């Protein structure tokens, strides 16, 4: 059963700069799908179009049959999502517990009594101890901030989890731990997830199925294990280059 459908999506800015050119993709319900590509290829724009932050020029995006362009059902559409931002997007003036509570409060307006209980439950679920609940983001490591941001994302019980470069800025060991946590979280919740990244290692760990975006065009979709010999020159080159960079980082 299809959860998300990108149907011939085009996005141009100022009627000249074409960032997305005919992107079509179906993500099944319960699937974890990865969108790979170089910086500037259109990954972030595609994610913002899915969320309705940026209006598409033509085509359509459907989630459970609801169009991103249907203003009469925009609240219903948006309630399906939660996103783990690349920079975490935690409020500096709030403790991590308050950050998670804030997210819940926007959704559960009629259930204020359980907000703190749910927030604490989700922070514990992502591996944070009670002793750090009242710390501010600046007092925490990058990995702990990422865990807090994930707790906020899952606290509103979304149907679709979006991950924007989830290991960006993290060292390899911390990034690996976050990948394990993301995979465990998605599997335990049984939600649909869509991740954008340029990191082949993240893609292969989080999902068996991926798509590669190049210059605004979806050039390949398939099993991550087939990327190395898929017959697409760009995808194979991207795969080799990504692994070469990973090896250099390990040697350094």
ZADRENZA-509468 format. One record per residue: residue number from 1; x, y, z of N, C-alpha, C in turn. Coordinates in Angstrom, 2 decimals. Layout:
% residues N
<atom NUM; <X; Y; Z>; <X; Y; Z>; <X; Y; Z>>
...
***
This chain:
% residues 252
<atom 1; <0.85; -1.20; 0.00>; <0.00; 0.00; 0.00>; <0.88; 1.24; 0.00>>
<atom 2; <0.59; 2.18; -0.87>; <1.40; 3.39; -1.00>; <1.11; 4.37; 0.13>>
<atom 3; <2.17; 4.93; 0.70>; <2.03; 5.94; 1.75>; <2.30; 7.33; 1.18>>
<atom 4; <3.42; 7.44; 0.44>; <3.81; 8.72; -0.14>; <4.00; 8.55; -1.64>>
<atom 5; <3.43; 9.45; -2.41>; <3.59; 9.40; -3.87>; <4.06; 10.78; -4.36>>
<atom 6; <5.23; 10.80; -4.97>; <5.69; 11.99; -5.71>; <5.33; 11.75; -7.17>>
<atom 7; <4.48; 12.59; -7.72>; <3.98; 12.38; -9.07>; <4.45; 13.49; -10.01>>
<atom 8; <5.54; 13.22; -10.73>; <6.07; 14.15; -11.73>; <6.27; 15.55; -11.15>>
<atom 9; <6.98; 15.62; -10.04>; <7.15; 16.87; -9.31>; <8.22; 17.75; -9.96>>
<atom 10; <7.83; 18.98; -10.26>; <8.76; 19.99; -10.78>; <8.79; 21.16; -9.81>>
<atom 11; <9.98; 21.73; -9.63>; <10.08; 22.95; -8.85>; <11.10; 23.87; -9.49>>
<atom 12; <10.64; 25.06; -9.84>; <11.51; 26.09; -10.40>; <11.39; 27.35; -9.56>>
<atom 13; <12.46; 28.10; -9.49>; <12.46; 29.37; -8.77>; <12.62; 30.50; -9.78>>
<atom 14; <11.78; 31.53; -9.62>; <11.81; 32.69; -10.51>; <11.62; 32.32; -11.98>>
<atom 15; <10.90; 31.19; -12.18>; <10.58; 30.71; -13.53>; <11.83; 30.40; -14.38>>
<atom 16; <12.98; 30.30; -13.71>; <14.21; 30.03; -14.46>; <15.00; 28.86; -13.88>>
<atom 17; <15.32; 28.94; -12.62>; <16.15; 27.92; -12.00>; <15.31; 26.68; -11.68>>
<atom 18; <15.55; 25.61; -12.44>; <14.80; 24.37; -12.26>; <15.57; 23.46; -11.30>>
<atom 19; <15.01; 23.25; -10.10>; <15.69; 22.46; -9.07>; <15.22; 21.01; -9.07>>
<atom 20; <13.93; 20.79; -9.27>; <13.38; 19.44; -9.38>; <12.75; 19.29; -10.76>>
<atom 21; <13.10; 18.19; -11.42>; <12.64; 18.01; -12.80>; <11.99; 16.65; -13.00>>
<atom 22; <10.68; 16.62; -12.74>; <9.92; 15.41; -13.00>; <10.18; 14.26; -12.05>>
<atom 23; <10.26; 14.55; -10.76>; <10.53; 13.50; -9.77>; <9.27; 12.67; -9.51>>
<atom 24; <9.37; 11.37; -9.74>; <8.27; 10.44; -9.46>; <8.80; 9.30; -8.61>>
<atom 25; <8.13; 9.05; -7.50>; <8.59; 8.03; -6.56>; <7.43; 7.62; -5.67>>
<atom 26; <7.35; 6.32; -5.38>; <6.34; 5.81; -4.46>; <7.03; 5.16; -3.27>>
<atom 27; <6.64; 5.57; -2.08>; <7.16; 4.99; -0.83>; <6.02; 4.23; -0.17>>
<atom 28; <6.21; 2.94; 0.04>; <5.16; 2.11; 0.60>; <4.96; 2.37; 2.09>>
<atom 29; <3.79; 2.06; 2.59>; <3.51; 2.20; 4.00>; <4.44; 1.29; 4.80>>
<atom 30; <5.07; 1.84; 5.83>; <5.99; 1.05; 6.65>; <7.39; 0.92; 6.09>>
<atom 31; <7.63; 1.49; 4.92>; <8.94; 1.41; 4.29>; <9.89; 2.47; 4.85>>
<atom 32; <11.18; 2.12; 4.91>; <12.22; 3.10; 5.21>; <12.96; 3.37; 3.92>>
<atom 33; <12.80; 4.55; 3.38>; <13.38; 4.87; 2.08>; <14.43; 5.97; 2.22>>
<atom 34; <15.50; 5.85; 1.45>; <16.59; 6.80; 1.49>; <16.66; 7.55; 0.16>>
<atom 35; <16.86; 8.86; 0.22>; <17.14; 9.64; -0.98>; <18.57; 10.16; -0.88>>
<atom 36; <19.41; 9.69; -1.79>; <20.83; 10.02; -1.80>; <21.12; 11.05; -2.87>>
<atom 37; <22.19; 11.80; -2.67>; <22.63; 12.74; -3.70>; <23.65; 13.71; -3.18>>
<atom 38; <24.33; 14.35; -4.11>; <25.33; 15.35; -3.75>; <24.66; 16.60; -3.17>>
<atom 39; <25.45; 17.42; -2.53>; <24.95; 18.71; -2.07>; <24.46; 19.52; -3.26>>
<atom 40; <23.31; 20.14; -3.13>; <22.76; 20.98; -4.20>; <22.00; 20.24; -5.27>>
<atom 41; <21.76; 18.92; -5.06>; <21.07; 18.16; -6.10>; <19.55; 18.30; -6.03>>
<atom 42; <19.04; 18.86; -4.92>; <17.60; 19.04; -4.79>; <16.96; 18.25; -3.67>>
<atom 43; <17.77; 17.52; -2.87>; <17.22; 16.68; -1.80>; <16.42; 17.50; -0.78>>
<atom 44; <17.02; 18.57; -0.29>; <16.34; 19.37; 0.73>; <15.11; 20.06; 0.18>>
<atom 45; <15.18; 20.49; -1.07>; <14.02; 21.12; -1.70>; <12.87; 20.12; -1.81>>
<atom 46; <13.19; 18.87; -2.16>; <12.17; 17.83; -2.27>; <11.50; 17.61; -0.91>>
<atom 47; <12.30; 17.58; 0.14>; <11.76; 17.40; 1.49>; <10.85; 18.57; 1.87>>
<atom 48; <11.27; 19.78; 1.54>; <10.46; 20.97; 1.86>; <9.18; 21.00; 1.04>>
<atom 49; <9.24; 20.49; -0.17>; <8.02; 20.39; -0.98>; <7.05; 19.38; -0.37>>
<atom 50; <7.58; 18.26; 0.12>; <6.75; 17.25; 0.78>; <6.03; 17.84; 1.98>>
<atom 51; <6.73; 18.69; 2.72>; <6.16; 19.31; 3.92>; <5.30; 20.54; 3.61>>
<atom 52; <5.27; 20.93; 2.35>; <4.48; 22.09; 1.97>; <5.13; 23.42; 2.33>>
<atom 53; <6.39; 23.37; 2.75>; <7.12; 24.60; 3.07>; <7.40; 25.38; 1.79>>
<atom 54; <7.68; 24.63; 0.72>; <7.88; 25.21; -0.61>; <6.79; 24.66; -1.52>>
<atom 55; <6.14; 25.53; -2.27>; <5.09; 25.09; -3.19>; <5.71; 24.53; -4.47>>
<atom 56; <5.21; 23.38; -4.90>; <5.72; 22.79; -6.14>; <5.20; 23.58; -7.34>>
<atom 57; <5.99; 23.57; -8.40>; <5.61; 24.29; -9.62>; <4.57; 23.52; -10.40>>
<atom 58; <4.77; 22.20; -10.50>; <3.79; 21.34; -11.17>; <3.95; 19.92; -10.66>>
<atom 59; <2.97; 19.08; -11.01>; <2.93; 17.73; -10.48>; <2.17; 17.70; -9.17>>
<atom 60; <2.35; 16.65; -8.39>; <1.62; 16.54; -7.12>; <2.39; 15.65; -6.15>>
<atom 61; <2.11; 15.82; -4.88>; <2.62; 14.95; -3.83>; <1.43; 14.52; -2.99>>
<atom 62; <1.28; 13.20; -2.81>; <0.15; 12.65; -2.08>; <0.63; 11.84; -0.89>>
<atom 63; <-0.02; 12.00; 0.23>; <0.24; 11.19; 1.42>; <-1.10; 10.61; 1.85>>
<atom 64; <-1.23; 9.30; 1.80>; <-2.52; 8.64; 2.07>; <-3.63; 9.23; 1.21>>
<atom 65; <-3.27; 9.59; -0.01>; <-4.24; 10.12; -0.96>; <-4.56; 11.60; -0.80>>
<atom 66; <-3.98; 12.24; 0.20>; <-4.21; 13.68; 0.41>; <-3.13; 14.47; -0.31>>
<atom 67; <-3.52; 15.41; -1.12>; <-2.57; 16.22; -1.88>; <-1.99; 17.33; -1.03>>
<atom 68; <-0.70; 17.57; -1.23>; <-0.05; 18.68; -0.53>; <-0.66; 20.02; -0.96>>
<atom 69; <-1.35; 20.02; -2.09>; <-1.95; 21.24; -2.61>; <-3.38; 21.47; -2.11>>
<atom 70; <-3.92; 20.50; -1.35>; <-5.30; 20.59; -0.88>; <-5.34; 21.39; 0.43>>
<atom 71; <-5.58; 22.68; 0.32>; <-5.56; 23.56; 1.49>; <-6.65; 23.21; 2.50>>
<atom 72; <-7.73; 22.61; 2.04>; <-8.84; 22.27; 2.94>; <-8.47; 21.13; 3.89>>
<atom 73; <-7.41; 20.38; 3.56>; <-7.01; 19.25; 4.41>; <-5.55; 19.39; 4.86>>
<atom 74; <-5.05; 20.62; 4.86>; <-3.64; 20.84; 5.17>; <-3.27; 20.41; 6.60>>
<atom 75; <-4.17; 20.65; 7.56>; <-3.89; 20.25; 8.94>; <-3.80; 18.73; 9.05>>
<atom 76; <-4.71; 18.04; 8.42>; <-4.71; 16.58; 8.42>; <-3.44; 16.05; 7.77>>
<atom 77; <-3.05; 16.68; 6.68>; <-1.83; 16.29; 5.95>; <-0.60; 16.48; 6.82>>
<atom 78; <-0.46; 17.64; 7.45>; <0.75; 17.96; 8.21>; <0.87; 17.14; 9.49>>
<atom 79; <-0.26; 16.72; 10.06>; <-0.20; 15.94; 11.30>; <0.43; 14.57; 11.11>>
<atom 80; <0.57; 14.16; 9.87>; <1.17; 12.86; 9.59>; <2.68; 12.85; 9.76>>
<atom 81; <3.30; 14.02; 9.76>; <4.76; 14.11; 9.73>; <5.40; 14.55; 11.04>>
<atom 82; <6.64; 14.10; 11.20>; <7.53; 14.70; 12.17>; <8.92; 14.61; 11.56>>
<atom 83; <9.77; 15.59; 11.87>; <11.08; 15.64; 11.21>; <12.20; 15.80; 12.23>>
<atom 84; <13.27; 15.07; 11.99>; <14.52; 15.24; 12.73>; <15.41; 16.11; 11.84>>
<atom 85; <15.56; 17.37; 12.23>; <16.29; 18.33; 11.41>; <17.80; 18.09; 11.46>>
<atom 86; <18.46; 18.50; 10.40>; <19.91; 18.36; 10.32>; <20.60; 19.04; 11.50>>
<atom 87; <20.16; 20.24; 11.85>; <20.76; 20.98; 12.95>; <20.03; 20.81; 14.27>>
<atom 88; <19.13; 19.82; 14.33>; <18.34; 19.47; 15.52>; <17.21; 20.46; 15.83>>
<atom 89; <17.45; 21.78; 15.61>; <16.41; 22.80; 15.80>; <15.82; 22.80; 17.21>>
<atom 90; <16.66; 22.54; 18.20>; <16.22; 22.66; 19.59>; <16.23; 24.12; 20.01>>
<atom 91; <15.31; 24.50; 20.88>; <15.25; 25.87; 21.38>; <16.31; 26.04; 22.46>>
<atom 92; <17.24; 26.96; 22.24>; <18.35; 27.16; 23.17>; <17.90; 27.62; 24.56>>
<atom 93; <16.78; 28.32; 24.62>; <16.31; 28.87; 25.90>; <15.48; 27.88; 26.71>>
<atom 94; <15.29; 26.68; 26.18>; <14.51; 25.66; 26.88>; <15.40; 24.48; 27.23>>
<atom 95; <15.10; 23.81; 28.34>; <15.77; 22.56; 28.66>; <15.32; 21.51; 27.65>>
<atom 96; <16.02; 20.38; 27.61>; <15.60; 19.36; 26.63>; <14.22; 18.81; 26.97>>
<atom 97; <13.91; 18.73; 28.27>; <12.57; 18.28; 28.65>; <11.52; 19.27; 28.16>>
<atom 98; <11.79; 20.55; 28.31>; <10.86; 21.57; 27.84>; <10.75; 21.56; 26.33>>
<atom 99; <11.83; 21.26; 25.63>; <11.79; 21.16; 24.18>; <10.83; 20.08; 23.71>>
<atom 100; <10.90; 18.92; 24.37>; <10.01; 17.82; 23.99>; <8.58; 18.13; 24.38>>
<atom 101; <8.39; 18.72; 25.53>; <7.04; 19.11; 25.97>; <6.41; 20.10; 25.01>>
<atom 102; <7.22; 21.03; 24.51>; <6.71; 22.04; 23.58>; <6.14; 21.37; 22.32>>
<atom 103; <6.86; 20.38; 21.80>; <6.38; 19.68; 20.61>; <5.07; 18.97; 20.85>>
<atom 104; <4.96; 18.31; 22.00>; <3.73; 17.59; 22.33>; <2.57; 18.56; 22.51>>
<atom 105; <2.84; 19.68; 23.15>; <1.79; 20.65; 23.46>; <1.10; 21.18; 22.20>>
<atom 106; <1.82; 21.23; 21.09>; <1.23; 21.73; 19.85>; <0.19; 20.75; 19.27>>
<atom 107; <0.32; 19.48; 19.65>; <-0.56; 18.44; 19.11>; <-1.63; 18.03; 20.11>>
<atom 108; <-1.23; 17.82; 21.36>; <-2.15; 17.30; 22.38>; <-2.70; 18.42; 23.25>>
<atom 109; <-3.40; 19.32; 22.64>; <-3.92; 20.49; 23.36>; <-4.95; 20.11; 24.43>>
<atom 110; <-5.63; 18.97; 24.23>; <-6.68; 18.56; 25.16>; <-6.22; 17.50; 26.15>>
<atom 111; <-4.92; 17.25; 26.20>; <-4.39; 16.20; 27.07>; <-3.17; 16.73; 27.82>>
<atom 112; <-3.31; 17.90; 28.42>; <-2.18; 18.57; 29.05>; <-1.62; 17.80; 30.25>>
<atom 113; <-2.45; 16.98; 30.87>; <-2.03; 16.27; 32.06>; <-0.91; 15.28; 31.83>>
<atom 114; <-0.79; 14.77; 30.62>; <0.20; 13.72; 30.35>; <1.41; 14.24; 29.60>>
<atom 115; <1.50; 15.53; 29.35>; <2.58; 16.06; 28.53>; <3.95; 15.74; 29.12>>
<atom 116; <4.14; 16.03; 30.41>; <5.45; 15.76; 31.02>; <5.75; 14.27; 31.05>>
<atom 117; <4.75; 13.47; 31.35>; <4.93; 12.02; 31.42>; <5.38; 11.46; 30.06>>
<atom 118; <4.71; 11.91; 29.00>; <5.07; 11.45; 27.66>; <6.46; 11.93; 27.27>>
<atom 119; <6.78; 13.18; 27.58>; <8.10; 13.73; 27.25>; <9.21; 12.93; 27.93>>
<atom 120; <9.04; 12.65; 29.21>; <10.04; 11.87; 29.93>; <10.16; 10.47; 29.36>>
<atom 121; <9.04; 9.88; 29.02>; <9.02; 8.53; 28.45>; <9.81; 8.47; 27.14>>
<atom 122; <9.64; 9.47; 26.28>; <10.33; 9.48; 24.98>; <11.83; 9.76; 25.14>>
<atom 123; <12.19; 10.63; 26.08>; <13.61; 10.90; 26.32>; <14.32; 9.65; 26.83>>
<atom 124; <13.65; 8.90; 27.69>; <14.23; 7.65; 28.17>; <14.33; 6.63; 27.04>>
<atom 125; <13.35; 6.65; 26.14>; <13.32; 5.69; 25.03>; <14.49; 5.89; 24.07>>
<atom 126; <15.00; 7.11; 23.96>; <16.13; 7.36; 23.06>; <17.48; 7.28; 23.77>>
<atom 127; <17.45; 6.79; 25.02>; <18.70; 6.53; 25.72>; <19.26; 7.67; 26.55>>
<atom 128; <18.44; 8.66; 26.86>; <18.90; 9.76; 27.72>; <18.45; 9.51; 29.16>>
<atom 129; <19.33; 9.84; 30.10>; <19.04; 9.61; 31.51>; <18.35; 10.83; 32.13>>
<atom 130; <17.62; 10.58; 33.19>; <16.87; 11.65; 33.84>; <17.77; 12.79; 34.31>>
<atom 131; <19.01; 12.49; 34.62>; <19.90; 13.52; 35.14>; <20.19; 14.63; 34.12>>
<atom 132; <19.92; 14.38; 32.82>; <20.19; 15.40; 31.80>; <18.92; 16.11; 31.32>>
<atom 133; <17.77; 15.73; 31.86>; <16.51; 16.29; 31.38>; <16.45; 17.82; 31.52>>
<atom 134; <17.09; 18.36; 32.55>; <17.01; 19.79; 32.79>; <18.22; 20.56; 32.29>>
<atom 135; <19.02; 19.91; 31.45>; <20.13; 20.60; 30.81>; <19.62; 21.37; 29.59>>
<atom 136; <20.34; 22.42; 29.24>; <20.03; 23.17; 28.02>; <20.84; 22.58; 26.87>>
<atom 137; <20.37; 22.73; 25.62>; <21.08; 22.14; 24.48>; <22.57; 22.44; 24.46>>
<atom 138; <22.96; 23.69; 24.77>; <24.36; 24.07; 24.73>; <25.21; 23.32; 25.74>>
<atom 139; <24.57; 22.72; 26.73>; <25.29; 21.97; 27.77>; <25.44; 20.50; 27.41>>
<atom 140; <24.98; 20.12; 26.22>; <24.97; 18.72; 25.82>; <25.85; 18.48; 24.60>>
<atom 141; <26.32; 17.27; 24.43>; <27.10; 16.91; 23.25>; <26.20; 16.85; 22.03>>
<atom 142; <26.83; 16.80; 20.85>; <26.05; 16.72; 19.61>; <25.19; 15.47; 19.56>>
<atom 143; <25.73; 14.35; 20.03>; <24.96; 13.11; 20.03>; <23.76; 13.17; 20.96>>
<atom 144; <23.94; 13.78; 22.12>; <22.83; 13.91; 23.06>; <21.76; 14.86; 22.52>>
<atom 145; <22.19; 15.92; 21.87>; <21.23; 16.83; 21.25>; <20.41; 16.10; 20.18>>
<atom 146; <21.08; 15.25; 19.40>; <20.38; 14.50; 18.36>; <19.35; 13.56; 18.97>>
<atom 147; <19.69; 12.93; 20.08>; <18.75; 12.05; 20.77>; <17.54; 12.84; 21.29>>
<atom 148; <17.81; 14.02; 21.84>; <16.72; 14.85; 22.35>; <15.79; 15.29; 21.22>>
<atom 149; <16.39; 15.64; 20.07>; <15.59; 16.04; 18.91>; <14.75; 14.87; 18.40>>
<atom 150; <15.30; 13.66; 18.45>; <14.55; 12.48; 18.04>; <13.38; 12.23; 18.99>>
<atom 151; <13.63; 12.40; 20.30>; <12.56; 12.23; 21.28>; <11.41; 13.19; 20.99>>
<atom 152; <11.75; 14.43; 20.65>; <10.72; 15.41; 20.31>; <9.95; 14.98; 19.05>>
<atom 153; <10.68; 14.43; 18.09>; <10.04; 14.02; 16.83>; <9.05; 12.88; 17.02>>
<atom 154; <9.41; 11.90; 17.86>; <8.53; 10.74; 18.02>; <7.44; 10.97; 19.05>>
<atom 155; <7.58; 12.01; 19.86>; <6.61; 12.26; 20.94>; <5.22; 12.58; 20.43>>
<atom 156; <5.13; 13.09; 19.21>; <3.81; 13.45; 18.68>; <3.17; 12.30; 17.91>>
<atom 157; <3.84; 11.12; 17.95>; <3.31; 9.89; 17.34>; <2.95; 10.08; 15.86>>
<atom 158; <3.94; 10.43; 15.04>; <3.69; 10.65; 13.62>; <3.51; 9.33; 12.86>>
<atom 159; <2.94; 9.43; 11.68>; <2.86; 8.27; 10.79>; <4.08; 8.20; 9.88>>
<atom 160; <4.71; 9.36; 9.65>; <5.88; 9.44; 8.78>; <6.99; 10.20; 9.51>>
<atom 161; <8.17; 9.58; 9.61>; <9.33; 10.24; 10.20>; <10.27; 10.65; 9.08>>
<atom 162; <10.68; 11.90; 9.09>; <11.60; 12.42; 8.09>; <12.94; 12.72; 8.77>>
<atom 163; <14.02; 12.24; 8.15>; <15.36; 12.47; 8.69>; <16.19; 13.26; 7.68>>
<atom 164; <16.64; 14.44; 8.10>; <17.41; 15.32; 7.22>; <18.89; 15.24; 7.61>>
<atom 165; <19.69; 14.53; 6.80>; <21.13; 14.36; 7.07>; <21.35; 14.05; 8.55>>
<atom 166; <20.84; 12.91; 9.03>; <20.80; 12.64; 10.47>; <22.14; 12.51; 11.18>>
<atom 167; <23.23; 12.24; 10.43>; <24.54; 12.10; 11.08>; <25.48; 13.26; 10.77>>
<atom 168; <24.97; 14.29; 10.12>; <25.80; 15.44; 9.77>; <26.38; 16.09; 11.02>>
<atom 169; <27.69; 16.36; 11.00>; <28.34; 17.03; 12.11>; <28.74; 16.13; 13.26>>
<atom 170; <28.45; 14.84; 13.15>; <28.79; 13.89; 14.21>; <30.03; 13.09; 13.83>>
<atom 171; <30.82; 12.74; 14.81>; <31.98; 11.89; 14.53>; <31.49; 10.48; 14.15>>
<atom 172; <32.33; 9.66; 13.50>; <31.89; 8.35; 13.01>; <31.29; 7.44; 14.09>>
<atom 173; <31.87; 7.45; 15.29>; <31.36; 6.57; 16.35>; <29.98; 7.03; 16.81>>
<atom 174; <29.83; 8.33; 17.06>; <28.54; 8.87; 17.48>; <27.51; 8.72; 16.37>>
<atom 175; <27.94; 8.98; 15.12>; <27.04; 8.82; 13.99>; <26.54; 7.40; 13.87>>
<atom 176; <27.42; 6.43; 14.12>; <27.01; 5.03; 14.07>; <25.97; 4.70; 15.13>>
<atom 177; <26.17; 5.24; 16.33>; <25.21; 5.02; 17.41>; <23.85; 5.62; 17.07>>
<atom 178; <23.87; 6.81; 16.46>; <22.61; 7.46; 16.07>; <21.90; 6.65; 14.99>>
<atom 179; <22.66; 6.10; 14.04>; <22.06; 5.26; 13.00>; <21.36; 4.05; 13.61>>
<atom 180; <22.02; 3.40; 14.55>; <21.41; 2.25; 15.25>; <20.13; 2.67; 15.95>>
<atom 181; <20.17; 3.83; 16.59>; <19.00; 4.33; 17.30>; <17.85; 4.64; 16.35>>
<atom 182; <18.16; 5.26; 15.22>; <17.11; 5.59; 14.24>; <16.45; 4.33; 13.71>>
<atom 183; <17.28; 3.34; 13.38>; <16.73; 2.09; 12.83>; <15.86; 1.39; 13.87>>
<atom 184; <16.35; 1.33; 15.11>; <15.58; 0.70; 16.19>; <14.27; 1.44; 16.41>>
<atom 185; <14.31; 2.77; 16.37>; <13.11; 3.58; 16.60>; <12.07; 3.36; 15.51>>
<atom 186; <12.51; 3.41; 14.26>; <11.58; 3.21; 13.13>; <10.95; 1.82; 13.19>>
<atom 187; <11.76; 0.80; 13.47>; <11.25; -0.57; 13.53>; <10.26; -0.75; 14.68>>
<atom 188; <10.57; -0.17; 15.83>; <9.69; -0.35; 16.99>; <8.36; 0.38; 16.82>>
<atom 189; <8.39; 1.53; 16.16>; <7.16; 2.30; 15.96>; <6.36; 1.81; 14.75>>
<atom 190; <7.04; 1.15; 13.82>; <6.36; 0.66; 12.61>; <5.91; 1.76; 11.68>>
<atom 191; <6.62; 2.89; 11.70>; <6.23; 4.02; 10.87>; <6.93; 3.98; 9.51>>
<atom 192; <6.46; 4.81; 8.61>; <7.14; 5.04; 7.34>; <8.23; 6.08; 7.59>>
<atom 193; <9.40; 5.89; 6.98>; <10.45; 6.90; 7.14>; <11.07; 7.25; 5.80>>
<atom 194; <11.48; 8.50; 5.70>; <12.15; 9.00; 4.50>; <13.37; 9.79; 4.96>>
<atom 195; <14.54; 9.37; 4.50>; <15.79; 10.00; 4.92>; <16.50; 10.59; 3.73>>
<atom 196; <16.98; 11.82; 3.86>; <17.84; 12.38; 2.83>; <19.26; 12.46; 3.38>>
<atom 197; <20.21; 12.02; 2.58>; <21.60; 11.99; 3.01>; <22.52; 11.90; 1.80>>
<atom 198; <23.79; 12.23; 2.02>; <24.80; 12.03; 0.98>; <25.72; 10.88; 1.38>>
<atom 199; <25.45; 10.27; 2.54>; <26.33; 9.26; 3.12>; <25.86; 7.86; 2.77>>
<atom 200; <26.63; 7.17; 1.95>; <26.30; 5.81; 1.53>; <26.18; 4.87; 2.73>>
<atom 201; <27.06; 5.04; 3.70>; <27.04; 4.15; 4.87>; <25.72; 4.27; 5.62>>
<atom 202; <25.24; 5.49; 5.78>; <23.95; 5.71; 6.44>; <22.84; 5.04; 5.63>>
<atom 203; <22.87; 5.23; 4.32>; <21.84; 4.67; 3.45>; <21.78; 3.15; 3.55>>
<atom 204; <22.94; 2.51; 3.49>; <22.96; 1.05; 3.52>; <22.53; 0.48; 4.86>>
<atom 205; <22.82; 1.21; 5.91>; <22.45; 0.72; 7.24>; <20.96; 0.90; 7.51>>
<atom 206; <20.41; 2.04; 7.12>; <19.03; 2.35; 7.48>; <17.99; 1.70; 6.61>>
<atom 207; <18.34; 1.37; 5.38>; <17.31; 0.84; 4.48>; <17.91; -0.01; 3.37>>
<atom 208; <17.11; -0.93; 2.87>; <17.51; -1.73; 1.72>; <17.16; -1.03; 0.41>>
<atom 209; <16.31; -0.02; 0.46>; <15.83; 0.61; -0.77>; <16.18; 2.09; -0.76>>
<atom 210; <16.70; 2.54; -1.89>; <17.13; 3.93; -1.97>; <16.87; 4.49; -3.36>>
<atom 211; <16.88; 5.81; -3.44>; <16.80; 6.51; -4.72>; <17.94; 7.51; -4.78>>
<atom 212; <18.44; 7.76; -5.98>; <19.54; 8.71; -6.16>; <19.04; 9.89; -6.99>>
<atom 213; <19.23; 11.08; -6.43>; <18.82; 12.31; -7.10>; <20.07; 13.00; -7.64>>
<atom 214; <20.02; 13.38; -8.91>; <21.16; 14.05; -9.54>; <20.66; 15.19; -10.40>>
<atom 215; <21.08; 16.40; -10.04>; <20.70; 17.59; -10.80>; <19.18; 17.69; -10.97>>
<atom 216; <18.46; 17.38; -9.87>; <17.01; 17.53; -9.88>; <16.24; 16.39; -10.51>>
<atom 217; <16.95; 15.35; -10.95>; <16.31; 14.21; -11.61>; <16.57; 12.95; -10.79>>
<atom 218; <15.54; 12.14; -10.60>; <15.70; 10.86; -9.92>; <16.25; 9.87; -10.95>>
<atom 219; <17.53; 9.54; -10.81>; <18.19; 8.75; -11.86>; <18.20; 7.26; -11.58>>
<atom 220; <17.90; 6.86; -10.35>; <17.93; 5.44; -10.04>; <17.17; 5.16; -8.74>>
<atom 221; <16.44; 4.05; -8.69>; <15.81; 3.55; -7.48>; <16.02; 2.04; -7.43>>
<atom 222; <16.44; 1.55; -6.28>; <16.66; 0.12; -6.17>; <17.23; -0.28; -4.83>>
<atom 223; <17.76; -1.50; -4.77>; <18.35; -2.04; -3.56>; <19.71; -1.41; -3.34>>
<atom 224; <19.97; -0.96; -2.10>; <21.24; -0.29; -1.82>; <22.44; -1.19; -2.13>>
<atom 225; <22.25; -2.50; -2.00>; <23.34; -3.43; -2.30>; <23.67; -3.53; -3.77>>
<atom 226; <22.78; -3.00; -4.63>; <22.99; -3.07; -6.08>; <23.63; -1.81; -6.64>>
<atom 227; <23.85; -0.80; -5.81>; <24.33; 0.48; -6.31>; <25.68; 0.39; -7.00>>
<atom 228; <26.56; -0.46; -6.46>; <27.93; -0.53; -6.97>; <27.99; -1.00; -8.42>>
<atom 229; <27.02; -1.85; -8.81>; <27.02; -2.39; -10.18>; <25.61; -2.31; -10.78>>
<atom 230; <25.01; -1.12; -10.72>; <23.62; -0.97; -11.18>; <23.51; -0.62; -12.66>>
<atom 231; <24.64; -0.28; -13.28>; <24.62; 0.06; -14.69>; <24.44; 1.53; -14.97>>
<atom 232; <24.20; 2.32; -13.92>; <24.08; 3.77; -14.08>; <25.42; 4.39; -13.75>>
<atom 233; <26.03; 5.08; -14.70>; <27.39; 5.59; -14.55>; <27.50; 6.56; -13.36>>
<atom 234; <26.54; 7.47; -13.23>; <26.61; 8.43; -12.14>; <26.48; 7.75; -10.79>>
<atom 235; <25.52; 6.84; -10.65>; <25.29; 6.16; -9.37>; <26.52; 5.35; -8.96>>
<atom 236; <27.13; 4.65; -9.90>; <28.32; 3.87; -9.59>; <29.49; 4.77; -9.19>>
<atom 237; <29.63; 5.90; -9.87>; <30.69; 6.85; -9.53>; <30.44; 7.45; -8.14>>
<atom 238; <29.18; 7.80; -7.85>; <28.82; 8.35; -6.55>; <29.13; 7.34; -5.44>>
<atom 239; <28.83; 6.09; -5.70>; <29.10; 5.02; -4.73>; <30.59; 4.89; -4.46>>
<atom 240; <31.40; 4.86; -5.52>; <32.85; 4.73; -5.36>; <33.44; 5.93; -4.62>>
<atom 241; <33.01; 7.13; -5.00>; <33.53; 8.34; -4.38>; <33.17; 8.40; -2.90>>
<atom 242; <31.96; 7.99; -2.55>; <31.53; 8.01; -1.16>; <32.36; 7.07; -0.31>>
<atom 243; <32.65; 5.90; -0.84>; <33.46; 4.93; -0.10>; <34.90; 5.41; 0.03>>
<atom 244; <35.41; 6.06; -0.99>; <36.78; 6.59; -0.94>; <36.91; 7.64; 0.15>>
<atom 245; <35.90; 8.50; 0.26>; <35.90; 9.54; 1.29>; <35.82; 8.90; 2.67>>
<atom 246; <35.00; 7.85; 2.81>; <34.87; 7.17; 4.10>; <36.20; 6.56; 4.53>>
<atom 247; <36.92; 5.95; 3.58>; <38.21; 5.34; 3.90>; <39.22; 6.39; 4.32>>
<atom 248; <39.22; 7.56; 3.67>; <40.15; 8.62; 4.02>; <39.89; 9.13; 5.44>>
<atom 249; <38.61; 9.24; 5.79>; <38.25; 9.71; 7.13>; <38.74; 8.73; 8.20>>
<atom 250; <38.65; 7.44; 7.91>; <39.11; 6.44; 8.86>; <40.62; 6.54; 9.03>>
<atom 251; <41.36; 6.72; 7.91>; <42.81; 6.82; 7.97>; <43.25; 8.08; 8.70>>
<atom 252; <42.49; 9.14; 8.57>; <42.84; 10.39; 9.25>; <42.64; 10.27; 10.75>>
***
